[in-house]
Amino acid sequence: MTENSRYATEWLTIPDLVELLDEPLGKVRRLLDDSYLVGSRRDGVFKVPSVFLVDGRPLPSLRGTIIVLHDAGFDPDETIDWLLTPEDTIGLAPIEALRAGRKSEVRRVAATLA
């Protein structure tokens, strides 16, 4: 997959997240451990797509979607790539649909990927 086929997003490092979320490092790590956010190593540095945040908090519908994808066997890289890549059955990138309030549709499609 080429970078151009993905939803364009900035990437945030752990220190970026600590600052943006205004939370201590331990809380940011718990958000990742508890699937409120998902990140992976990009260019050797652990990063999270900025589009996963809304108004300085993790997108509320993201956690359940991450869990559905994890249950379908997706690793963090695959989860991020799926969320950022346009999905024909949804008509746009799943993260765009989640941000537009289309949680049920996104999770229904994600559940079929197992």
SETORDO-15158 format. One record per residue (C-alpha): residue in one letter; residue number from 1; x, y, z. Coordinates in nm, 2 decimals. Layout:
SETORDO-15158
PT | A | NUM | X | Y | Z .
...
END
This chain:
SETORDO-15158
PT | M | 1 | 0.00 | 0.00 | 0.00 .
PT | T | 2 | 0.13 | 0.34 | -0.08 .
PT | E | 3 | 0.12 | 0.63 | 0.16 .
PT | N | 4 | -0.09 | 0.82 | -0.10 .
PT | S | 5 | -0.37 | 0.57 | -0.08 .
PT | R | 6 | -0.42 | 0.63 | 0.29 .
PT | Y | 7 | -0.61 | 0.90 | 0.47 .
PT | A | 8 | -0.36 | 1.19 | 0.53 .
PT | T | 9 | -0.28 | 1.23 | 0.90 .
PT | E | 10 | -0.01 | 1.37 | 1.11 .
PT | W | 11 | 0.16 | 1.12 | 1.34 .
PT | L | 12 | 0.20 | 1.19 | 1.71 .
PT | T | 13 | 0.48 | 1.05 | 1.93 .
PT | I | 14 | 0.43 | 0.96 | 2.30 .
PT | P | 15 | 0.56 | 1.30 | 2.42 .
PT | D | 16 | 0.32 | 1.47 | 2.17 .
PT | L | 17 | 0.03 | 1.27 | 2.32 .
PT | V | 18 | 0.13 | 1.36 | 2.68 .
PT | E | 19 | 0.12 | 1.73 | 2.58 .
PT | L | 20 | -0.19 | 1.72 | 2.37 .
PT | L | 21 | -0.39 | 1.51 | 2.61 .
PT | D | 22 | -0.25 | 1.69 | 2.91 .
PT | E | 23 | -0.21 | 1.36 | 3.09 .
PT | P | 24 | 0.09 | 1.20 | 3.26 .
PT | L | 25 | 0.29 | 0.94 | 3.07 .
PT | G | 26 | 0.14 | 0.65 | 3.27 .
PT | K | 27 | -0.22 | 0.76 | 3.17 .
PT | V | 28 | -0.12 | 0.78 | 2.80 .
PT | R | 29 | 0.03 | 0.43 | 2.82 .
PT | R | 30 | -0.29 | 0.30 | 2.98 .
PT | L | 31 | -0.49 | 0.46 | 2.70 .
PT | L | 32 | -0.28 | 0.26 | 2.45 .
PT | D | 33 | -0.28 | -0.06 | 2.67 .
PT | D | 34 | -0.66 | -0.04 | 2.71 .
PT | S | 35 | -0.72 | 0.01 | 2.33 .
PT | Y | 36 | -0.85 | 0.37 | 2.36 .
PT | L | 37 | -0.57 | 0.45 | 2.11 .
PT | V | 38 | -0.35 | 0.24 | 1.89 .
PT | G | 39 | -0.01 | 0.31 | 1.76 .
PT | S | 40 | 0.29 | 0.15 | 1.60 .
PT | R | 41 | 0.65 | 0.21 | 1.51 .
PT | R | 42 | 0.68 | 0.43 | 1.21 .
PT | D | 43 | 1.03 | 0.53 | 1.10 .
PT | G | 44 | 1.16 | 0.37 | 1.41 .
PT | V | 45 | 0.95 | 0.58 | 1.65 .
PT | F | 46 | 0.63 | 0.48 | 1.82 .
PT | K | 47 | 0.35 | 0.70 | 1.68 .
PT | V | 48 | -0.03 | 0.74 | 1.68 .
PT | P | 49 | -0.23 | 0.90 | 1.40 .
PT | S | 50 | -0.35 | 1.24 | 1.51 .
PT | V | 51 | -0.69 | 1.18 | 1.34 .
PT | F | 52 | -0.76 | 0.93 | 1.63 .
PT | L | 53 | -0.80 | 1.23 | 1.86 .
PT | V | 54 | -1.09 | 1.47 | 1.87 .
PT | D | 55 | -1.10 | 1.78 | 2.09 .
PT | G | 56 | -0.79 | 1.67 | 2.27 .
PT | R | 57 | -0.93 | 1.32 | 2.37 .
PT | P | 58 | -0.93 | 0.98 | 2.20 .
PT | L | 59 | -1.22 | 0.95 | 1.95 .
PT | P | 60 | -1.49 | 0.77 | 2.17 .
PT | S | 61 | -1.59 | 0.52 | 1.90 .
PT | L | 62 | -1.23 | 0.41 | 1.83 .
PT | R | 63 | -1.19 | 0.18 | 2.13 .
PT | G | 64 | -1.46 | -0.07 | 2.04 .
PT | T | 65 | -1.35 | -0.07 | 1.68 .
PT | I | 66 | -0.99 | -0.14 | 1.78 .
PT | I | 67 | -1.11 | -0.43 | 1.99 .
PT | V | 68 | -1.32 | -0.57 | 1.70 .
PT | L | 69 | -1.02 | -0.56 | 1.47 .
PT | H | 70 | -0.79 | -0.71 | 1.74 .
PT | D | 71 | -1.05 | -0.99 | 1.78 .
PT | A | 72 | -1.04 | -1.04 | 1.40 .
PT | G | 73 | -0.66 | -1.10 | 1.43 .
PT | F | 74 | -0.53 | -0.76 | 1.33 .
PT | D | 75 | -0.20 | -0.64 | 1.48 .
PT | P | 76 | -0.16 | -0.27 | 1.56 .
PT | D | 77 | 0.00 | -0.19 | 1.21 .
PT | E | 78 | -0.28 | -0.37 | 1.03 .
PT | T | 79 | -0.54 | -0.20 | 1.25 .
PT | I | 80 | -0.40 | 0.15 | 1.18 .
PT | D | 81 | -0.37 | 0.08 | 0.80 .
PT | W | 82 | -0.73 | -0.05 | 0.78 .
PT | L | 83 | -0.86 | 0.25 | 0.97 .
PT | L | 84 | -0.67 | 0.50 | 0.74 .
PT | T | 85 | -0.73 | 0.32 | 0.41 .
PT | P | 86 | -1.05 | 0.39 | 0.20 .
PT | E | 87 | -1.28 | 0.09 | 0.24 .
PT | D | 88 | -1.51 | 0.02 | -0.06 .
PT | T | 89 | -1.80 | -0.11 | 0.14 .
PT | I | 90 | -1.81 | 0.21 | 0.35 .
PT | G | 91 | -1.72 | 0.45 | 0.07 .
PT | L | 92 | -1.44 | 0.62 | 0.26 .
PT | A | 93 | -1.16 | 0.55 | 0.51 .
PT | P | 94 | -1.31 | 0.39 | 0.83 .
PT | I | 95 | -1.16 | 0.66 | 1.05 .
PT | E | 96 | -1.35 | 0.92 | 0.85 .
PT | A | 97 | -1.68 | 0.72 | 0.89 .
PT | L | 98 | -1.61 | 0.69 | 1.27 .
PT | R | 99 | -1.55 | 1.07 | 1.29 .
PT | A | 100 | -1.88 | 1.12 | 1.11 .
PT | G | 101 | -2.07 | 0.91 | 1.37 .
PT | R | 102 | -2.10 | 0.59 | 1.16 .
PT | K | 103 | -1.97 | 0.36 | 1.43 .
PT | S | 104 | -2.21 | 0.07 | 1.37 .
PT | E | 105 | -2.14 | 0.05 | 1.00 .
PT | V | 106 | -1.76 | 0.05 | 1.06 .
PT | R | 107 | -1.78 | -0.22 | 1.33 .
PT | R | 108 | -2.01 | -0.43 | 1.11 .
PT | V | 109 | -1.76 | -0.43 | 0.83 .
PT | A | 110 | -1.46 | -0.48 | 1.07 .
PT | A | 111 | -1.64 | -0.79 | 1.22 .
PT | T | 112 | -1.65 | -0.95 | 0.87 .
PT | L | 113 | -1.28 | -0.94 | 0.84 .
PT | A | 114 | -1.20 | -1.23 | 1.08 .
END
